[in-house]
């Protein structure tokens, strides 16, 4: 991809705004039991979901190295995080797992919470 492709730039910015975990944090979390069944692949030798693994790999890339498939993944992840945060279900552990499976920890102090008004 070209270095200053506005499509890539927009997807990159949205993705990195939505994802608040590092690649290593996400990988470690995906390998825990807390991630639930969706975090694990049933094939022998593969323990992380394909999407989770793709997000981990994407987090280690430079903007100039992303592919068209990476741009689609960035959009998918950004859209998922935006949808889940717009309709929060904090009492539902599956809600947090869905977000964390793509690298967003809703309990992080830096997590965007559009359903809560700024009290400051």
N, CA, C and O atoms as a MOPAC input file, in Angstrom:
PM7 MOZYME 1SCF
protein

 N      0.84400 1    -1.16700 1     0.00000 1
 C      0.00000 1     0.00000 1     0.00000 1
 C      0.89700 1     1.24100 1     0.00000 1
 O      2.03800 1     1.20000 1     0.46000 1
 N      0.36600 1     2.32000 1    -0.51500 1
 C      1.14900 1     3.53800 1    -0.56000 1
 C      1.24100 1     4.15100 1     0.83200 1
 O      0.40600 1     3.90800 1     1.70300 1
 N      2.27700 1     4.94800 1     1.00600 1
 C      2.55800 1     5.49600 1     2.32800 1
 C      1.48000 1     6.46300 1     2.81000 1
 O      1.20100 1     6.51200 1     4.00800 1
 N      0.86900 1     7.23200 1     1.91400 1
 C     -0.10300 1     8.24100 1     2.33400 1
 C     -1.47000 1     7.99400 1     1.71800 1
 O     -2.10600 1     8.92400 1     1.22300 1
 N     -1.91600 1     6.77400 1     1.74300 1
 C     -3.23600 1     6.42000 1     1.24100 1
 C     -4.26500 1     6.82500 1     2.29400 1
 O     -4.24300 1     6.29500 1     3.40400 1
 N     -5.17700 1     7.76500 1     1.96400 1
 C     -6.14700 1     8.22100 1     2.96500 1
 C     -7.04300 1     7.10500 1     3.49600 1
 O     -7.45900 1     7.15900 1     4.65400 1
 N     -7.34800 1     6.10500 1     2.69000 1
 C     -8.15100 1     4.97900 1     3.14700 1
 C     -7.42600 1     4.22600 1     4.25700 1
 O     -8.01700 1     3.88400 1     5.28200 1
 N     -6.14800 1     3.97600 1     4.03800 1
 C     -5.33800 1     3.28900 1     5.03700 1
 C     -5.19500 1     4.16100 1     6.27600 1
 O     -5.32700 1     3.67800 1     7.40100 1
 N     -4.92600 1     5.44800 1     6.07000 1
 C     -4.74600 1     6.36300 1     7.20000 1
 C     -5.99300 1     6.39500 1     8.08200 1
 O     -5.88300 1     6.34000 1     9.30600 1
 N     -7.17600 1     6.48400 1     7.47500 1
 C     -8.42800 1     6.52900 1     8.24200 1
 C     -8.65400 1     5.22600 1     9.01100 1
 O     -8.98600 1     5.24300 1    10.19600 1
 N     -8.47200 1     4.11100 1     8.32700 1
 C     -8.66200 1     2.80500 1     8.97800 1
 C     -7.65900 1     2.62700 1    10.11400 1
 O     -8.01000 1     2.12800 1    11.18300 1
 N     -6.41700 1     3.03300 1     9.88500 1
 C     -5.34700 1     2.92400 1    10.87800 1
 C     -5.70300 1     3.71900 1    12.13500 1
 O     -5.60100 1     3.21000 1    13.25200 1
 N     -6.12100 1     4.96900 1    11.94000 1
 C     -6.46200 1     5.82900 1    13.07000 1
 C     -7.65300 1     5.27800 1    13.85100 1
 O     -7.62000 1     5.23700 1    15.08100 1
 N     -8.70300 1     4.85400 1    13.14900 1
 C     -9.87200 1     4.28200 1    13.81600 1
 C     -9.50100 1     3.03000 1    14.60900 1
 O     -9.90700 1     2.86500 1    15.76000 1
 N     -8.73100 1     2.15800 1    13.97900 1
 C     -8.31800 1     0.90300 1    14.60400 1
 C     -7.51300 1     1.16900 1    15.87500 1
 O     -7.79200 1     0.59000 1    16.92500 1
 N     -6.51800 1     2.04400 1    15.77600 1
 C     -5.66200 1     2.29100 1    16.93300 1
 C     -6.35800 1     3.11800 1    18.01100 1
 O     -5.89700 1     3.15600 1    19.15200 1
 N     -7.45500 1     3.77600 1    17.66600 1
 C     -8.27500 1     4.43000 1    18.68200 1
 C     -9.15700 1     3.41200 1    19.39500 1
 O     -9.42900 1     3.54500 1    20.58900 1
 N     -9.60000 1     2.39700 1    18.66200 1
 C    -10.49100 1     1.37400 1    19.22200 1
 C     -9.74100 1     0.33900 1    20.05400 1
 O    -10.25300 1    -0.13200 1    21.07000 1
 N     -8.54000 1    -0.01400 1    19.63100 1
 C     -7.75700 1    -1.06100 1    20.29300 1
 C     -6.87500 1    -0.41500 1    21.35900 1
 O     -6.01700 1     0.41100 1    21.04500 1
 N     -7.08700 1    -0.79300 1    22.61200 1
 C     -6.30000 1    -0.20000 1    23.68900 1
 C     -5.37800 1    -1.20600 1    24.38300 1
 O     -4.82500 1    -0.92500 1    25.44700 1
 N     -5.22100 1    -2.36900 1    23.77400 1
 C     -4.29600 1    -3.37400 1    24.29600 1
 C     -3.12800 1    -3.50000 1    23.32100 1
 O     -3.28900 1    -3.28800 1    22.11900 1
 N     -1.95600 1    -3.84500 1    23.84300 1
 C     -0.82100 1    -4.12400 1    22.97200 1
 C     -0.99400 1    -5.51600 1    22.37800 1
 O     -1.81200 1    -6.30200 1    22.85600 1
 N     -0.23500 1    -5.81500 1    21.35200 1
 C     -0.28800 1    -7.14400 1    20.76100 1
 C      0.04800 1    -8.22700 1    21.77400 1
 O     -0.58300 1    -9.28300 1    21.79000 1
 N      1.03300 1    -7.96900 1    22.61400 1
 C      1.42300 1    -8.95700 1    23.62000 1
 C      0.33100 1    -9.12700 1    24.68000 1
 O      0.05100 1   -10.24800 1    25.10300 1
 N     -0.28500 1    -8.02600 1    25.10900 1
 C     -1.38500 1    -8.13000 1    26.08000 1
 C     -2.54300 1    -8.93800 1    25.49200 1
 O     -3.12500 1    -9.78400 1    26.17000 1
 N     -2.86700 1    -8.67200 1    24.23700 1
 C     -3.96800 1    -9.39400 1    23.59300 1
 C     -3.63300 1   -10.86800 1    23.46000 1
 O     -4.46000 1   -11.72100 1    23.77900 1
 N     -2.43600 1   -11.17800 1    22.99500 1
 C     -2.03800 1   -12.57900 1    22.83900 1
 C     -2.10300 1   -13.31300 1    24.17200 1
 O     -2.64000 1   -14.41800 1    24.24700 1
 N     -1.56100 1   -12.70600 1    25.22000 1
 C     -1.58600 1   -13.34500 1    26.53900 1
 C     -3.01600 1   -13.57700 1    27.00200 1
 O     -3.33200 1   -14.63800 1    27.54100 1
 N     -3.88600 1   -12.58700 1    26.79500 1
 C     -5.27200 1   -12.73900 1    27.22600 1
 C     -5.97800 1   -13.83200 1    26.42200 1
 O     -6.73500 1   -14.62400 1    26.98400 1
 N     -5.73500 1   -13.87800 1    25.12200 1
 C     -6.37300 1   -14.89000 1    24.28500 1
 C     -5.96400 1   -16.30800 1    24.68700 1
 O     -6.70500 1   -17.26300 1    24.45700 1
 N     -4.79600 1   -16.43400 1    25.27900 1
 C     -4.31600 1   -17.75200 1    25.69600 1
 C     -4.82600 1   -18.17000 1    27.07900 1
 O     -4.52800 1   -19.27200 1    27.54000 1
 N     -5.59000 1   -17.29900 1    27.73900 1
 C     -6.12200 1   -17.63900 1    29.06000 1
 C     -7.50500 1   -18.26700 1    28.93400 1
 O     -8.16600 1   -18.13900 1    27.90300 1
 N     -7.92700 1   -18.93600 1    29.97800 1
 C     -9.27500 1   -19.49500 1    30.02700 1
 C    -10.32400 1   -18.39400 1    30.04300 1
 O    -11.45300 1   -18.60900 1    29.60200 1
 N     -9.96500 1   -17.21500 1    30.54500 1
 C    -10.91800 1   -16.11000 1    30.65300 1
 C    -11.43300 1   -15.66300 1    29.29400 1
 O    -12.51800 1   -15.08800 1    29.20000 1
 N    -10.66500 1   -15.92200 1    28.24100 1
 C    -11.09000 1   -15.47000 1    26.91900 1
 C    -12.29500 1   -16.26000 1    26.40900 1
 O    -12.97200 1   -15.82200 1    25.47900 1
 N    -12.56200 1   -17.40500 1    27.00400 1
 C    -13.71600 1   -18.19800 1    26.59000 1
 C    -13.41400 1   -19.02200 1    25.35000 1
 O    -12.31500 1   -18.96400 1    24.79900 1
 N    -14.39200 1   -19.77700 1    24.92800 1
 C    -14.21100 1   -20.69000 1    23.80200 1
 C    -13.87500 1   -19.97600 1    22.50800 1
 O    -13.12900 1   -20.51000 1    21.68700 1
 N    -14.41800 1   -18.75900 1    22.30400 1
 C    -14.18300 1   -18.07000 1    21.04000 1
 C    -12.72600 1   -17.64900 1    20.88100 1
 O    -12.30000 1   -17.32900 1    19.77200 1
 N    -11.96400 1   -17.64300 1    21.95200 1
 C    -10.56300 1   -17.27300 1    21.86600 1
 C     -9.67500 1   -18.39600 1    21.38800 1
 O     -8.50900 1   -18.16100 1    21.07000 1
 N    -10.19000 1   -19.60700 1    21.32700 1
 C     -9.36000 1   -20.75700 1    20.98800 1
 C     -9.81400 1   -21.43900 1    19.70400 1
 O    -11.00900 1   -21.54300 1    19.42800 1
 N     -8.84400 1   -21.90000 1    18.92800 1
 C     -9.15500 1   -22.66200 1    17.72300 1
 C     -9.04400 1   -24.14200 1    18.04800 1
 O     -8.18500 1   -24.54200 1    18.83400 1
 N     -9.89700 1   -24.95300 1    17.45700 1
 C     -9.87000 1   -26.37900 1    17.76500 1
 C     -8.75100 1   -27.14700 1    17.06300 1
 O     -8.45400 1   -28.27800 1    17.44700 1
 N     -8.12600 1   -26.55700 1    16.04400 1
 C     -7.10000 1   -27.30800 1    15.32100 1
 C     -5.86900 1   -27.53200 1    16.19800 1
 O     -5.49100 1   -26.65600 1    16.97600 1
 N     -5.25100 1   -28.69300 1    16.07500 1
 C     -4.03800 1   -28.96800 1    16.84900 1
 C     -2.94500 1   -27.95600 1    16.49600 1
 O     -2.74800 1   -27.61000 1    15.33100 1
 N     -2.24400 1   -27.49500 1    17.52600 1
 C     -1.14500 1   -26.57200 1    17.31300 1
 C     -1.55600 1   -25.11400 1    17.21200 1
 O     -0.69600 1   -24.23600 1    17.14100 1
 N     -2.86300 1   -24.83800 1    17.20500 1
 C     -3.34100 1   -23.45500 1    17.12600 1
 C     -4.21600 1   -23.19400 1    18.34200 1
 O     -5.22900 1   -23.86300 1    18.54800 1
 N     -3.81600 1   -22.21500 1    19.14100 1
 C     -4.56000 1   -21.96700 1    20.36800 1
 C     -5.31100 1   -20.64200 1    20.35600 1
 O     -6.14000 1   -20.40700 1    21.23500 1
 N     -5.05000 1   -19.77800 1    19.39600 1
 C     -5.68300 1   -18.46600 1    19.36300 1
 C     -6.60800 1   -18.39400 1    18.15100 1
 O     -6.29300 1   -18.94400 1    17.09500 1
 N     -7.74900 1   -17.71700 1    18.30000 1
 C     -8.66900 1   -17.58700 1    17.17800 1
 C     -7.98000 1   -16.91100 1    15.99500 1
 O     -7.03000 1   -16.14900 1    16.16900 1
 N     -8.46600 1   -17.19800 1    14.80800 1
 C     -7.87100 1   -16.59400 1    13.60500 1
 C     -7.94700 1   -15.07300 1    13.65900 1
 O     -6.96300 1   -14.39800 1    13.35500 1
 N     -9.09300 1   -14.52500 1    14.04000 1
 C     -9.22700 1   -13.06900 1    14.10000 1
 C     -8.31800 1   -12.49900 1    15.17900 1
 O     -7.64900 1   -11.49100 1    14.95200 1
 N     -8.28300 1   -13.12800 1    16.35000 1
 C     -7.39200 1   -12.66400 1    17.41600 1
 C     -5.94000 1   -12.68600 1    16.97800 1
 O     -5.19300 1   -11.73800 1    17.22400 1
 N     -5.54500 1   -13.76900 1    16.33100 1
 C     -4.17800 1   -13.89300 1    15.82900 1
 C     -3.89000 1   -12.81300 1    14.78500 1
 O     -2.79800 1   -12.24400 1    14.76800 1
 N     -4.86200 1   -12.52800 1    13.91500 1
 C     -4.68600 1   -11.49500 1    12.88900 1
 C     -4.53900 1   -10.11700 1    13.52900 1
 O     -3.73200 1    -9.30600 1    13.07400 1
 N     -5.31400 1    -9.84500 1    14.58200 1
 C     -5.20300 1    -8.55700 1    15.27200 1
 C     -3.83900 1    -8.44300 1    15.95000 1
 O     -3.20200 1    -7.39300 1    15.87900 1
 N     -3.38800 1    -9.50400 1    16.60200 1
 C     -2.06300 1    -9.49600 1    17.23200 1
 C     -1.00100 1    -9.18400 1    16.18600 1
 O     -0.13000 1    -8.34600 1    16.42300 1
 N     -1.06000 1    -9.85000 1    15.02600 1
 C     -0.07900 1    -9.61200 1    13.96500 1
 C     -0.17400 1    -8.18900 1    13.43700 1
 O      0.84800 1    -7.55400 1    13.17500 1
 N     -1.37700 1    -7.69300 1    13.28100 1
 C     -1.58100 1    -6.33900 1    12.77300 1
 C     -0.99900 1    -5.30100 1    13.72700 1
 O     -0.45300 1    -4.28900 1    13.28800 1
 N     -1.11100 1    -5.54500 1    15.01300 1
 C     -0.58000 1    -4.59300 1    15.99000 1
 C      0.94100 1    -4.46800 1    15.92500 1
 O      1.50100 1    -3.49400 1    16.42800 1
 N      1.60600 1    -5.42600 1    15.32100 1
 C      3.06200 1    -5.34300 1    15.20700 1
 C      3.50900 1    -4.73100 1    13.87700 1
 O      4.70700 1    -4.57200 1    13.64000 1
 N      2.56200 1    -4.39300 1    13.01900 1
 C      2.90200 1    -3.83900 1    11.70300 1
 C      3.05000 1    -2.32100 1    11.73900 1
 O      2.49000 1    -1.62800 1    12.58800 1
 N      3.83100 1    -1.84200 1    10.77700 1
 C      3.90200 1    -0.40600 1    10.54500 1
 C      2.80500 1    -0.03900 1     9.55200 1
 O      2.37500 1    -0.87600 1     8.75900 1
 N      2.36100 1     1.19100 1     9.59700 1
 C      1.28800 1     1.64800 1     8.71500 1
 C      1.61600 1     1.38100 1     7.25300 1
 O      0.73200 1     0.99600 1     6.48800 1
 N      2.86100 1     1.57700 1     6.85100 1
 C      3.22700 1     1.40500 1     5.43500 1
 C      3.23200 1    -0.05700 1     5.00400 1
 O      3.31900 1    -0.34800 1     3.81100 1
 N      3.13900 1    -0.98300 1     5.96300 1
 C      3.18900 1    -2.41300 1     5.64600 1
 C      1.82100 1    -3.08600 1     5.60900 1
 O      1.73700 1    -4.28300 1     5.33500 1
 N      0.74500 1    -2.34200 1     5.87900 1
 C     -0.56800 1    -2.98600 1     5.90100 1
 C     -1.03300 1    -3.33400 1     4.48900 1
 O     -0.69300 1    -2.66400 1     3.51400 1
 N     -1.81000 1    -4.38700 1     4.41600 1
 C     -2.35100 1    -4.86800 1     3.14200 1
 C     -3.83800 1    -4.50600 1     3.06100 1
 O     -4.41100 1    -3.98000 1     4.01500 1
 N     -4.44000 1    -4.78800 1     1.93500 1
 C     -5.88000 1    -4.58400 1     1.79200 1
 C     -6.66200 1    -5.40400 1     2.79800 1
 O     -7.66300 1    -4.93600 1     3.34200 1
 N     -6.21100 1    -6.62800 1     3.04800 1
 C     -6.87600 1    -7.47900 1     4.05000 1
 C     -6.74100 1    -6.87100 1     5.44300 1
 O     -7.66200 1    -6.96700 1     6.25500 1
 N     -5.60800 1    -6.25100 1     5.71900 1
 C     -5.41400 1    -5.59000 1     7.01000 1
 C     -6.38600 1    -4.42600 1     7.17200 1
 O     -6.94300 1    -4.22800 1     8.25200 1
 N     -6.59100 1    -3.65700 1     6.11000 1
 C     -7.52000 1    -2.52600 1     6.16100 1
 C     -8.92900 1    -3.03000 1     6.46600 1
 O     -9.64400 1    -2.42700 1     7.26700 1
 N     -9.32600 1    -4.12400 1     5.83700 1
 C    -10.64800 1    -4.70200 1     6.11500 1
 C    -10.75700 1    -5.15900 1     7.56800 1
 O    -11.78500 1    -4.94200 1     8.21000 1
 N     -9.70800 1    -5.78900 1     8.08600 1
 C     -9.70600 1    -6.22800 1     9.47400 1
 C     -9.77700 1    -5.01900 1    10.41300 1
 O    -10.50500 1    -5.04900 1    11.40600 1
 N     -9.03700 1    -3.97500 1    10.10900 1
 C     -9.07000 1    -2.77800 1    10.94800 1
 C    -10.47700 1    -2.19600 1    10.98900 1
 O    -10.94800 1    -1.78900 1    12.05100 1
 N    -11.14300 1    -2.15300 1     9.85600 1
 C    -12.52500 1    -1.64900 1     9.81500 1
 C    -13.46800 1    -2.54600 1    10.61300 1
 O    -14.31400 1    -2.06400 1    11.36500 1
 N    -13.30900 1    -3.85800 1    10.43700 1
 C    -14.16000 1    -4.82000 1    11.15200 1
 C    -14.01000 1    -4.65700 1    12.65900 1
 O    -15.00100 1    -4.62400 1    13.38900 1
 N    -12.77200 1    -4.55700 1    13.12000 1
 C    -12.51300 1    -4.42000 1    14.55500 1
 C    -13.06000 1    -3.09200 1    15.07300 1
 O    -13.71700 1    -3.05400 1    16.11300 1
 N    -12.79400 1    -2.01300 1    14.35600 1
 C    -13.28200 1    -0.68700 1    14.77600 1
 C    -14.79900 1    -0.67300 1    14.86200 1
 O    -15.36100 1    -0.14000 1    15.81900 1
 N    -15.46600 1    -1.25300 1    13.87300 1
 C    -16.93500 1    -1.30900 1    13.86900 1
 C    -17.45700 1    -2.13900 1    15.03600 1
 O    -18.41700 1    -1.74100 1    15.69500 1
 N    -16.83600 1    -3.28600 1    15.29800 1
 C    -17.26500 1    -4.14100 1    16.39900 1
 C    -17.13000 1    -3.41200 1    17.72700 1
 O    -18.05400 1    -3.43000 1    18.54000 1
 N    -15.99100 1    -2.77300 1    17.95500 1
 C    -15.77500 1    -2.05700 1    19.21400 1
 C    -16.78900 1    -0.92500 1    19.35800 1
 O    -17.36600 1    -0.74300 1    20.43000 1
 N    -17.00700 1    -0.17700 1    18.30400 1
 C    -17.95900 1     0.93300 1    18.33800 1
 C    -19.37900 1     0.42600 1    18.66100 1
 O    -20.07400 1     1.01200 1    19.49100 1
 N    -19.80500 1    -0.66600 1    18.00000 1
 C    -21.13700 1    -1.23500 1    18.26200 1
 C    -21.27700 1    -1.71700 1    19.70200 1
 O    -22.27900 1    -1.44200 1    20.36200 1
 N    -20.27500 1    -2.42900 1    20.17700 1
 C    -20.35000 1    -2.98800 1    21.53600 1
 C    -20.34800 1    -1.88400 1    22.58900 1
 O    -21.06400 1    -1.98400 1    23.58600 1
 N    -19.56400 1    -0.84200 1    22.38500 1
 C    -19.52000 1     0.24600 1    23.35900 1
 C    -20.78200 1     1.10000 1    23.31900 1
 O    -21.14600 1     1.71800 1    24.32000 1
 N    -21.44700 1     1.13700 1    22.17500 1
 C    -22.68200 1     1.91600 1    22.05800 1
 C    -23.83400 1     1.25900 1    22.80700 1
 O    -24.79000 1     1.93700 1    23.18500 1
 N    -23.75700 1    -0.04000 1    23.02500 1
 C    -24.80200 1    -0.77000 1    23.73400 1
 C    -24.14400 1    -1.64500 1    24.80400 1
 O    -24.11800 1    -2.86900 1    24.68300 1
 N    -23.61500 1    -1.00800 1    25.84800 1
 C    -22.84300 1    -1.76100 1    26.84800 1
 C    -23.70200 1    -2.68900 1    27.69500 1
 O    -24.85300 1    -2.39200 1    28.01500 1
 N    -23.11400 1    -3.80100 1    28.03900 1
 C    -23.74000 1    -4.78900 1    28.92600 1
 C    -22.67600 1    -5.21100 1    29.94300 1
 O    -22.20600 1    -6.34900 1    29.93400 1
 N    -22.31500 1    -4.28900 1    30.80200 1
 C    -21.20900 1    -4.52600 1    31.74000 1
 C    -21.44300 1    -5.72300 1    32.65600 1
 O    -20.48800 1    -6.32400 1    33.14900 1
 N    -22.71300 1    -6.07300 1    32.88600 1
 C    -23.01300 1    -7.22100 1    33.74000 1
 C    -22.81900 1    -8.54900 1    33.00800 1
 O    -22.83200 1    -9.60800 1    33.63500 1
 N    -22.64200 1    -8.49900 1    31.69700 1
 C    -22.49700 1    -9.69100 1    30.86200 1
 C    -21.01300 1    -9.94200 1    30.57000 1
 O    -20.39100 1    -9.16900 1    29.84100 1
 N    -20.43500 1   -11.02500 1    31.13700 1
 C    -19.02300 1   -11.29600 1    30.89100 1
 C    -18.71700 1   -11.52800 1    29.40000 1
 O    -17.59400 1   -11.29600 1    28.95300 1
 N    -19.71300 1   -11.98400 1    28.64000 1
 C    -19.51700 1   -12.18600 1    27.20200 1
 C    -19.27000 1   -10.88100 1    26.47300 1
 O    -18.54500 1   -10.85000 1    25.47900 1
 N    -19.86900 1    -9.80100 1    26.96000 1
 C    -19.66600 1    -8.47600 1    26.36000 1
 C    -18.19600 1    -8.08200 1    26.44900 1
 O    -17.60400 1    -7.65600 1    25.45700 1
 N    -17.61100 1    -8.22000 1    27.62400 1
 C    -16.18600 1    -7.88800 1    27.77600 1
 C    -15.32100 1    -8.83500 1    26.95500 1
 O    -14.35200 1    -8.39400 1    26.33700 1
 N    -15.64200 1   -10.11700 1    26.93300 1
 C    -14.85100 1   -11.07300 1    26.13700 1
 C    -14.87200 1   -10.71700 1    24.65600 1
 O    -13.84400 1   -10.79800 1    23.98500 1
 N    -16.04600 1   -10.32100 1    24.13600 1
 C    -16.12900 1    -9.94000 1    22.71900 1
 C    -15.20600 1    -8.76600 1    22.41800 1
 O    -14.51500 1    -8.75800 1    21.39800 1
 N    -15.19500 1    -7.78600 1    23.29700 1
 C    -14.33000 1    -6.62600 1    23.10100 1
 C    -12.85700 1    -7.00000 1    23.25100 1
 O    -12.02300 1    -6.60900 1    22.43400 1
 N    -12.55200 1    -7.74500 1    24.28000 1
 C    -11.15600 1    -8.09900 1    24.51900 1
 C    -10.61300 1    -9.04000 1    23.44800 1
 O     -9.40800 1    -9.05900 1    23.20100 1
 N    -11.47900 1    -9.81500 1    22.81200 1
 C    -11.00900 1   -10.73800 1    21.77900 1
 C    -10.44400 1   -10.01500 1    20.56500 1
 O     -9.76600 1   -10.62200 1    19.73500 1
 N    -10.72800 1    -8.69700 1    20.45700 1
 C    -10.17400 1    -7.90100 1    19.36200 1
 C     -9.25500 1    -6.79800 1    19.87600 1
 O     -8.85100 1    -5.92200 1    19.11200 1
 N     -8.92000 1    -6.83400 1    21.17500 1
 C     -7.92400 1    -5.90900 1    21.69500 1
 C     -8.43600 1    -4.66800 1    22.39000 1
 O     -7.68800 1    -3.70600 1    22.56200 1
 N     -9.70500 1    -4.66700 1    22.79700 1
 C    -10.23300 1    -3.52200 1    23.54300 1
 C    -10.68500 1    -3.99200 1    24.92200 1
 O    -11.57200 1    -4.83600 1    25.04400 1
 N    -10.06100 1    -3.43200 1    25.95800 1
 C    -10.45900 1    -3.76000 1    27.32500 1
 C    -11.38300 1    -2.66600 1    27.83700 1
 O    -10.92300 1    -1.56100 1    28.12500 1
 N    -12.67900 1    -2.95000 1    27.95800 1
 C    -13.61600 1    -1.90600 1    28.39100 1
 C    -13.42100 1    -1.48100 1    29.84300 1
 O    -13.98800 1    -0.47500 1    30.26900 1
 N    -12.62900 1    -2.23100 1    30.60900 1
 C    -12.36500 1    -1.85200 1    31.99000 1
 C    -11.10500 1    -1.00200 1    32.12600 1
 O    -10.78000 1    -0.53000 1    33.21500 1
 N    -10.40500 1    -0.81400 1    31.02200 1
 C     -9.20600 1     0.01900 1    31.02800 1
 C     -9.60400 1     1.46400 1    31.31100 1
 O    -10.63900 1     1.92100 1    30.82600 1
 N     -8.80000 1     2.19300 1    32.08700 1
 C     -9.12600 1     3.60300 1    32.34500 1
 C     -9.17400 1     4.44100 1    31.06500 1
 O     -9.82100 1     5.48800 1    31.04000 1
 N     -8.50300 1     3.99700 1    30.01300 1
 C     -8.48100 1     4.73200 1    28.74600 1
 C     -9.62500 1     4.34900 1    27.81500 1
 O     -9.74400 1     4.90900 1    26.72500 1
 N    -10.45900 1     3.41500 1    28.22000 1
 C    -11.54100 1     2.94900 1    27.36400 1
 C    -12.59300 1     4.03200 1    27.17300 1
 O    -13.05100 1     4.65700 1    28.12900 1
 N    -12.96000 1     4.23400 1    25.92500 1
 C    -14.03000 1     5.18800 1    25.61800 1
 C    -15.35100 1     4.61600 1    26.10100 1
 O    -15.60700 1     3.42200 1    25.94300 1
 N    -16.18200 1     5.44700 1    26.67900 1
 C    -17.48800 1     5.00600 1    27.16100 1
 C    -18.54200 1     5.98900 1    26.68000 1
 O    -18.92400 1     6.89200 1    27.42500 1
 N    -19.02200 1     5.83400 1    25.45100 1
 C    -19.97200 1     6.79100 1    24.91200 1
 C    -21.29700 1     6.83600 1    25.64600 1
 O    -22.04500 1     7.80100 1    25.49000 1
 N    -21.61500 1     5.81800 1    26.44500 1
 C    -22.88500 1     5.80100 1    27.16800 1
 C    -22.83000 1     6.57100 1    28.47600 1
 O    -23.85800 1     6.75200 1    29.12900 1
 N    -21.64000 1     7.03100 1    28.87100 1
 C    -21.49200 1     7.76800 1    30.11700 1
 C    -21.13700 1     9.21600 1    29.82100 1
 O    -20.25900 1     9.48700 1    29.00200 1
 N    -21.80000 1    10.12800 1    30.46800 1
 C    -21.50800 1    11.53000 1    30.26100 1
 C    -20.29400 1    11.93500 1    31.07300 1
 O    -20.03000 1    11.38000 1    32.14000 1
 N    -19.55800 1    12.90800 1    30.55800 1
 C    -18.40100 1    13.44200 1    31.25200 1
 C    -18.89100 1    14.24100 1    32.44800 1
 O    -19.61900 1    15.22100 1    32.29200 1
 N    -18.49400 1    13.82300 1    33.63000 1
 C    -18.96100 1    14.47800 1    34.84500 1
 C    -18.06400 1    15.64200 1    35.25800 1
 O    -18.37700 1    16.33500 1    36.22600 1
 N    -16.99500 1    15.86900 1    34.57300 1
 C    -16.06400 1    16.95200 1    34.93900 1
 C    -16.57900 1    18.30100 1    34.51800 1
 O    -15.91900 1    19.31400 1    34.75000 1

